[in-house]
């Protein structure tokens, strides 16, 4: 059949005849498949399509279907009067996301899924037909109303899409059950008939091709070219089989020759081994003398290394103390600045008149001279009167509360939250930062080295538990987020609060969720001599 199509293309015979032959070839290929199951896809009691799963063999296990390497096919017949491109994208993206793992670094699959969920330029209507077909010699191909618009080399794309039917969260239990097992009941009868007999009219096929900018002549030429390609591929496979048989014969001859060489090599190795044993006896005496000398040098080297390690620990301790001090001075400045801002804010009279309420979350930068810049408000829907008042309070307070001389740097980024409530003017209490132990009296058994090691352990446990939210990945939400985690001596979490909030709430929540997943956290070392400890944890979400 492929040779006939190739000849027709070359001789430029009747377009109608070529289309007919290609269609017959497609029907013949599908006729070998069996209808494994058929079901009605609905959302909010509205039916969108009838879906059928076709396989070479009947299979009821979802894992076996995903691992199946023969031909497999998903067939969707649209039954709703109108299926909008927006609704199509929303439904497919949601169903793919909840039934599959994240894509990782497979850019090709990511690109194919993105195109599949967004390719529609017009609405689908009753009778439209979508076929998702995997063939071991071709990969995955997707056709809409007989027009092929996606082609891949493997079954990864097919499995991601079939998981929306047979995955952990299918449209419904009944839908999954009917796809995995073919039912012979009154409900299934019309669905089977629709899957088997649906025909897309020529006008609708032409409209579909027009979406993708393909003419009828181009489609016929494309299908004839594909038929020729498959014929050439079959010829190539035949030649490969013949070549493989010749290679097997050559491999047998090489194995016999290799066995002979192996015997000769073993005899040679035996003689070499005897000579080596004699040489080893002589070398052993020399090695013993050398080892004694090396042991003496090792002791001297270890002593020097211990001295260097002690000096390094002292240096690291000082560096950690300096870092903790900077954290404290920065947090102290932010705390004082927040206190001043909360005291400075006045509820705008006109905002009260208009019953305006809400939470203002502001993020801003301030330099050493108290000059404020880069002010942003996380919620753009907050009334402008309220944000304007908070902005005024920030600028006034920044001039009053200047950073301490001990704080290094020229500019810092802070956040502040103010609750405008007509019935309750009280604001959330902000606790002052805890002074690091090394900045207090030197009494007690507190060990900065042990504290630093313990705090690093907590950071690693929490960071390992962070999960980049799928929603944030899809919407390309990125940025840094940091939190403080206060724990008691037993490792119980006493409090979690934001240190520097991200502008994306979903990333802030991912940080606090990671603390919960990291539990139980290890208890503090006994030599710390503390009732509680606060650990700063920062993470950058990026892809």
C-alpha positions in Angstrom: 0.0 0.0 0.0 2.9 2.4 0.8 4.4 1.8 -2.7 1.0 2.6 -4.3 0.8 5.9 -2.4 4.4 6.8 -3.4 3.6 6.1 -7.1 0.5 8.2 -6.9 2.4 11.1 -5.5 5.0 10.9 -8.2 2.5 10.6 -11.1 0.3 13.4 -9.6 -2.9 11.3 -10.0 -6.3 12.2 -8.7 -6.3 14.0 -5.3 -9.5 12.3 -4.3 -8.1 8.8 -4.9 -5.0 9.5 -2.8 -7.1 10.8 0.1 -9.3 7.7 -0.1 -6.3 5.3 -0.1 -4.7 7.1 2.9 -8.0 7.0 4.9 -8.4 3.2 4.1 -4.8 2.7 5.4 -5.6 4.5 8.6 -8.8 2.5 9.1 -7.0 -0.8 8.5 -4.3 0.1 11.1 -7.0 0.9 13.7 -9.1 -2.2 12.9 -6.4 -4.4 14.5 -6.9 -2.7 17.8 -9.5 -3.8 20.4 -11.7 -1.4 22.4 -10.4 -1.9 25.9 -12.9 0.5 27.5 -15.2 3.5 26.8 -16.5 6.2 29.2 -18.2 9.6 29.3 -16.1 12.5 30.5 -18.2 15.0 32.6 -17.6 18.1 34.7 -20.3 19.6 36.9 -22.8 17.2 35.2 -21.9 18.5 31.8 -20.7 15.9 29.3 -17.7 17.1 27.2 -16.7 13.9 25.3 -16.8 10.1 25.0 -13.4 8.6 25.4 -12.2 5.2 24.3 -8.9 3.3 25.0 -7.9 0.9 22.2 -5.1 -1.7 22.6 -3.8 -4.8 20.8 -4.7 -6.8 24.0 -7.2 -6.4 26.8 -5.5 -4.9 29.8 -7.1 -3.8 33.1 -4.0 -2.8 35.1 -3.0 0.9 34.8 0.8 0.1 35.3 0.7 -2.6 32.5 -1.0 -0.1 30.2 1.8 2.5 30.8 4.5 -0.1 30.3 2.7 -1.6 27.2 5.0 -1.3 24.1 2.6 -2.4 21.4 0.3 0.0 19.7 -2.1 1.9 22.0 -4.6 4.6 21.2 -6.8 7.2 23.0 -9.9 8.4 21.1 -12.1 11.3 22.1 -15.4 12.2 20.4 -16.6 15.7 21.4 -20.3 15.6 22.5 -20.8 19.1 23.9 -22.1 21.8 21.7 -19.1 24.1 22.5 -15.8 23.3 24.2 -13.9 26.6 24.4 -10.1 26.8 24.0 -9.9 28.4 27.5 -11.8 25.5 29.1 -9.8 23.0 27.2 -6.5 24.4 28.5 -7.8 24.6 32.1 -9.2 21.1 32.2 -6.2 19.4 30.5 -3.5 21.3 32.5 -5.2 20.5 35.8 -5.8 16.8 35.0 -2.2 16.4 33.8 -0.7 18.1 36.9 -2.7 16.1 39.4 -2.0 12.7 37.8 1.7 13.0 36.9 5.1 13.7 38.4 7.0 16.9 37.6 8.7 16.9 34.2 12.3 17.5 35.4 14.7 18.3 32.6 12.7 16.8 29.7 12.3 20.0 27.7 10.9 18.2 24.7 8.1 16.6 26.7 7.4 19.9 28.5 7.1 21.7 25.2 4.8 19.0 23.7 2.5 19.1 26.8 2.4 22.9 26.7 1.5 22.9 23.0 -1.2 20.2 23.4 -3.0 22.1 26.1 -2.9 25.5 24.3 -3.0 24.7 20.5 -6.7 25.4 20.0 -7.4 28.6 18.1 -11.1 28.0 17.8 -13.8 26.2 19.9 -14.3 22.4 19.5 -17.9 21.4 18.6 -20.0 18.3 18.6 -18.6 15.5 16.4 -14.9 16.7 16.5 -12.5 13.8 16.9 -9.1 13.7 18.7 -6.9 10.6 18.3 -3.7 10.2 20.5 -1.9 7.2 19.0 1.3 5.4 20.1 3.1 3.0 17.7 6.4 1.4 18.6 7.8 2.2 15.2 6.6 5.8 15.1 6.3 7.1 18.6 3.3 9.2 19.8 1.2 11.1 17.2 -1.9 13.3 17.8 -4.5 14.1 15.2 -7.5 16.4 15.4 -10.1 15.7 12.7 -7.6 13.6 10.7 -4.9 16.4 10.9 -1.7 15.4 12.6 -0.2 18.3 14.7 2.1 16.6 17.2 4.7 13.8 16.7 7.2 12.4 19.2 9.7 9.5 19.2 8.5 7.6 22.3 5.4 6.9 24.5 6.2 9.5 27.2 3.6 12.0 25.9 1.0 9.2 25.5 1.5 8.0 29.1 1.2 11.5 30.5 -2.1 12.0 28.8 -3.5 8.5 29.5 -2.7 9.1 33.2 -5.5 11.7 33.2 -7.9 8.7 32.6 -6.3 5.9 34.7 -4.0 7.8 37.2 -4.5 8.4 40.9 -7.1 11.2 40.4 -9.2 10.3 37.3 -12.3 12.2 36.3 -14.2 9.7 38.5 -14.0 6.1 39.8 -16.6 5.0 37.3 -14.8 6.7 34.4 -11.5 4.9 35.3 -13.3 1.5 35.8 -15.1 1.8 32.4 -11.8 2.6 30.6 -10.0 -0.3 32.2 -12.8 -2.8 31.7 -15.2 -2.9 28.7 -18.9 -3.1 29.9 -21.8 -4.6 28.1 -24.6 -2.5 29.5 -27.2 -0.1 28.0 -25.1 2.9 28.9 -22.0 1.7 27.0 -23.8 0.6 23.8 -24.2 4.1 22.2 -20.7 5.1 23.4 -19.2 2.0 21.6 -21.1 2.8 18.5 -19.9 6.5 18.5 -16.3 5.5 19.0 -16.5 3.0 16.1 -18.6 5.0 13.6 -17.9 8.7 14.2 -17.2 10.5 10.9 -15.8 14.0 10.6 -17.3 15.8 7.6 -15.0 17.2 4.9 -15.9 20.8 5.7 -14.9 20.4 9.3 -11.6 18.7 8.4 -10.8 21.6 6.0 -11.6 24.1 8.8 -9.3 22.2 11.2 -6.4 22.2 8.7 -7.0 25.9 8.1 -6.3 26.5 11.9 -2.8 25.1 11.3 -2.4 26.7 7.8 -2.3 23.5 5.8 -3.9 23.0 2.4 -5.5 19.7 1.1 -2.7 19.2 -1.4 -0.1 19.6 1.4 -2.0 17.1 3.6 -2.1 14.5 0.8 1.6 15.0 0.0 2.4 14.7 3.7 0.6 11.4 4.1 2.1 9.9 0.9 5.5 10.9 2.1 4.9 9.2 5.5 3.8 6.0 3.7 7.0 6.0 1.7 9.0 6.6 4.9 7.5 3.6 6.6 8.2 1.4 3.5 11.8 2.5 3.6 12.0 1.9 7.3 10.8 -1.7 6.8 13.4 -2.3 4.1 16.0 -1.0 6.4 14.9 -3.3 9.2 15.2 -6.3 6.8 18.7 -5.3 5.9 19.6 -4.9 9.5 18.4 -8.5 10.3 20.6 -9.9 7.5 23.6 -7.9 8.8 22.9 -9.1 12.3 23.1 -12.8 11.2 26.4 -12.1 9.6 27.7 -10.4 12.7 26.6 -13.4 14.9 28.7 -15.8 12.7 31.7 -13.5 13.0 31.2 -13.3 16.8 31.3 -17.1 17.1 34.6 -17.2 15.3 36.0 -14.4 17.4 34.9 -16.2 20.6 36.9 -19.3 19.7 39.9 -17.2 18.9 39.5 -15.3 22.2 39.3 -18.5 24.2 42.6 -19.7 22.7 44.2 -16.4 23.5 42.8 -16.6 27.1 44.4 -19.9 27.8 47.8 -18.6 26.6 47.4 -15.5 28.7 46.6 -17.6 31.8 49.7 -19.6 31.5 51.8 -16.5 31.1 50.1 -14.9 34.2 51.0 -18.0 36.2 54.6 -17.6 35.4 54.5 -13.9 36.1 52.8 -14.6 39.5 55.7 -16.9 40.6 58.2 -14.2 39.7 56.1 -11.5 41.4 56.0 -13.5 44.7 59.8 -13.6 44.8 60.0 -9.9 44.2 57.4 -9.2 46.9 59.4 -11.0 49.5 62.4 -8.8 48.8 60.2 -5.7 48.7 58.5 -6.5 52.0 61.6 -6.0 54.1 62.2 -2.7 52.4 58.6 -1.7 52.9 58.7 -2.5 56.7 61.6 -0.1 57.1 59.9 2.5 55.0 56.6 2.1 57.0 58.3 2.8 60.3 59.8 5.9 58.9 56.4 7.0 57.5 54.7 6.4 60.8 57.1 8.7 62.5 56.5 11.4 59.9 52.7 10.9 60.2 52.8 11.5 63.9 54.6 14.8 63.3 52.2 15.8 60.6 49.2 15.0 62.7 50.4 17.2 65.5 50.9 20.0 63.1 47.5 19.5 61.6 45.9 19.5 65.1 47.5 22.9 65.8 46.3 24.3 62.5 42.7 22.9 63.1 42.6 24.6 66.5 43.6 27.9 65.0 41.0 27.4 62.2 38.2 26.7 64.8 39.1 29.9 66.6 38.9 31.8 63.4 35.6 30.2 62.4 34.1 30.9 65.8 35.0 34.6 65.5 33.5 34.7 62.0 30.2 33.0 63.2 30.0 35.5 66.1 30.4 38.4 63.7 27.7 37.0 61.4 25.3 36.4 64.3 26.0 40.0 65.5 25.1 41.4 62.0 21.9 39.3 62.0 21.0 40.7 65.4 21.8 44.4 64.5 19.8 44.1 61.2 16.8 42.4 62.9 17.0 45.0 65.8 16.9 47.9 63.2 14.0 46.3 61.4 12.2 45.7 64.8 12.6 49.3 65.8 11.6 50.6 62.4 8.5 48.4 62.4 7.6 49.7 65.9 8.0 53.3 64.7 5.9 52.7 61.6 3.1 51.0 63.5 3.0 54.0 65.9 3.2 56.6 63.0 0.3 55.2 60.9 -3.0 57.1 61.3 -6.2 55.6 59.9 -7.1 58.0 57.0 -10.4 59.8 57.8 -11.7 59.4 54.2 -10.8 55.7 54.3 -13.0 55.4 57.4 -15.7 57.4 55.7 -15.6 54.9 52.8 -15.4 51.9 55.1 -12.1 50.9 53.7 -10.3 48.0 55.5 -7.5 45.6 54.7 -4.0 44.4 55.4 -1.2 46.4 53.8 2.0 44.3 53.2 4.8 46.6 52.2 8.4 45.8 51.1 11.0 48.5 50.8 14.6 49.4 50.9 16.2 52.0 53.2 19.8 53.3 53.3 22.0 54.5 56.1 20.7 58.0 55.8 17.1 56.9 56.3 16.1 57.4 52.6 13.5 55.0 51.4 13.4 53.5 47.9 11.8 50.6 45.9 8.6 50.4 47.9 6.2 47.7 46.7 2.9 46.5 48.0 2.2 42.8 47.7 -1.5 43.1 47.2 -2.4 45.5 44.3 -6.1 45.5 45.3 -5.5 47.2 48.6 -7.2 50.6 48.7 -4.8 53.4 47.7 -5.7 55.6 50.7 -4.4 52.8 53.0 -1.2 52.1 51.1 -0.5 55.9 50.8 -0.7 56.2 54.6 1.7 53.3 55.2 4.1 54.7 52.6 4.1 58.1 54.5 4.7 56.4 57.8 7.6 54.4 56.4 9.3 57.5 55.1 8.8 59.5 58.3 9.9 56.6 60.5 13.0 55.8 58.4 14.3 59.4 59.1 13.7 59.0 62.8 15.1 55.5 63.3 18.6 55.3 61.7 20.6 52.0 61.6 23.1 51.3 64.4 26.7 52.0 63.6 27.6 48.4 64.1 25.4 47.3 61.2 27.5 46.9 58.0 26.3 47.8 54.6 24.7 50.8 52.9 21.2 49.7 52.2 18.8 47.0 53.5 15.4 45.5 52.5 12.6 45.3 55.1 8.9 44.4 55.2 6.1 45.7 57.4 2.5 44.7 57.8 -0.3 46.9 59.0 -3.9 45.8 59.7 -6.6 48.5 59.0 -9.7 47.4 60.9 -12.6 49.8 61.6 -13.5 47.9 64.8 -10.1 46.9 66.2 -7.1 49.2 66.0 -4.8 46.8 67.8 -1.8 45.5 65.7 -0.1 42.2 66.0 2.7 42.2 68.7 6.2 42.2 67.3 8.8 40.5 69.5 12.2 42.1 69.8 15.1 40.0 68.5 17.1 37.9 70.9 20.7 39.1 71.7 23.3 36.4 70.7 24.9 34.7 73.7 28.4 35.8 72.8 27.3 39.4 73.0 26.0 38.9 76.6 28.1 37.9 79.7 30.7 35.2 79.1 29.3 33.1 82.0 27.5 29.8 81.4 28.3 26.7 79.4 27.1 28.0 76.0 29.2 26.7 73.1 29.1 28.8 69.9 30.8 26.0 67.9 28.1 23.4 69.0 25.4 26.0 68.4 26.6 26.7 64.9 26.8 23.0 64.0 23.3 22.3 65.5 21.8 25.3 63.6 23.4 24.1 60.3 21.8 20.6 60.9 18.4 22.2 61.3 18.8 24.3 58.2 19.8 21.2 56.1 16.8 19.2 57.4 14.3 21.9 56.6 15.9 22.7 53.2 15.8 19.0 52.2 12.1 19.0 53.0 11.3 22.0 50.8 9.1 21.2 47.8 8.8 23.7 44.9 5.0 24.0 44.5 3.8 22.8 41.1 1.6 25.9 40.9 4.6 28.2 41.4 6.6 26.3 38.7 3.8 26.5 36.2 3.3 30.3 36.8 7.1 30.9 36.9 7.0 32.3 40.5 10.6 32.6 41.7 12.6 34.4 44.4 14.2 34.1 47.9 12.2 33.5 51.1 13.6 33.2 54.6 12.1 32.4 58.0 13.1 32.1 61.7 12.4 28.8 63.5 12.4 28.9 67.3 12.8 25.5 69.1 13.0 24.3 72.6 15.7 22.1 74.1 13.9 18.9 73.0 13.7 20.0 69.4 10.0 20.9 69.5 9.1 23.8 67.2 7.9 26.7 69.4 7.3 29.3 66.7 7.9 29.9 62.9 7.9 33.5 61.6 9.0 35.3 58.5 12.4 36.9 58.3 12.2 38.2 54.8 9.0 37.3 53.0 8.8 36.6 49.3 6.3 38.6 47.3 4.7 35.3 46.4 2.6 33.9 49.3 2.8 30.3 47.8 6.6 30.4 48.3 6.3 31.6 51.9 3.9 28.8 52.6 6.3 26.3 51.1 8.9 27.3 53.6 6.6 26.9 56.6 5.3 23.6 55.2 8.9 22.3 55.0 9.3 22.8 58.7 6.3 20.5 59.3 7.7 17.9 57.0 11.1 18.0 58.6 9.7 17.0 62.0 10.7 15.5 64.3 13.8 17.7 64.6 16.8 16.7 66.8 17.1 17.9 70.3 19.7 20.5 71.2 23.1 19.3 72.5 23.3 19.3 76.3 26.4 21.6 76.3 24.4 24.5 74.7 22.8 25.2 78.1 19.8 27.0 76.5 16.1 26.6 76.8 15.4 27.8 73.3 17.3 28.6 70.1 16.3 30.5 66.9 17.6 29.4 63.5 17.5 31.5 60.4 16.7 29.6 57.1 16.9 31.1 53.6 16.1 29.4 50.3 16.0 30.6 46.7 13.2 29.2 44.5 14.3 29.0 40.9 14.2 26.9 37.8 
